[in-house]
Amino acid sequence: MIVVGDVVTDIVTVHEGPLAIGSDTLASVRAGGGGSAANTAAWLGSVGHPVTFAGVAGDDEPGTARLAELVAAGVTTTVRRVPGVATGTVVVLASDAERTMFTDRGANRLLSPADVDRALDATPDGRHLHLSAYVLFDPDCAPAGRHALLAARERGLTTSLDAASAAPLERLGPAFWSSVPEVDLLFANLDEARVLAGPSGTAADLAAALLDRAGAVIVKSGAGGATWAGPAAPPVHAPAVPVARVIDPTGAGDAFAAGFLAAWLSGASPADALSTGARLGALAVAQVGGRPSATGR
């Protein structure tokens, strides 16, 4: 499959207790690979699912490190390197329940339709394309995101979209959907689903309300598990996998999407695909950073 989206350096700061604004707060700090789409690609590679990642990085030291990490995770990359432009960076302030991100998109904003076509051409046996909505939030590269979904459909691939982040969705409002092609699968967490479908209702209600935008919808509810809704079928729910301690929720949704997609593309039922997604999500929250660890593969 092909994954299209951002590749960044995540600087993850997991702080102990509340932030002491204007003073010092104890924390653990880690720098490493990030980006919603790149995370999903890395998790797919970690479970042995063939995956090609399409994106743009700077011709700089962080870009070289980020691509090496993806290759080590089993990902084939068609990433374009751009001299004179920095690889994207995200500073993440994380606690055991929440994370706040400060984003410098850097080279990611230069993603073009040609970058997408190069990945599709390099993966002639690809059956599915997954897109992170972060691409669609940025007017510089949104045309490439729309092209990815349309070009994949024209080539006979199924498609999925990760809604990515509630705040940009709220900022764009109805304009977000006006130019986004319909997809086979839509992934959204509860906050994102409430922005897209309305502020009230259960996860099953929200998923059903979004079926006019996608063939099937998966709403992730964190510790409350995940719910699938599809046409002419009752909703399916799978519980979250318990963990001894949630260390960092960064990338948990990306890991869930990877697990669900790997299982679904292998013919699993929605219930089994949800359970596989929950298992990878549990691995993600039990460590710092959104990528699979060497011990988690």
URBEL-V597045 format. One line per field, one symbol per residue. phi: phi as a letter, one per 20 degrees, with the letter a starting at -180 (. if undefined). A space follows every 50 residues. Layout:
# URBEL-V597045
phi: ???
This chain:
# URBEL-V597045
phi: .ddcrecbeededeeemffefnbdcfadccdafbogffffffffffenef bdddaccfecffffffffffffeneedcfeedfmcffgccedeccfcbbc cdddflfgfegcgfffffffffcfefdbcdcefgfffeffdggffffgff ffffenefcbcefmafffffffmgffffcdffcfccdbegffffffdpfc ofgffffffeffdbfbcddedmfenbcdccflbffcccffefcfbeebfg nffffggffffgfffenffgffffffffffgffffebenedfefeee
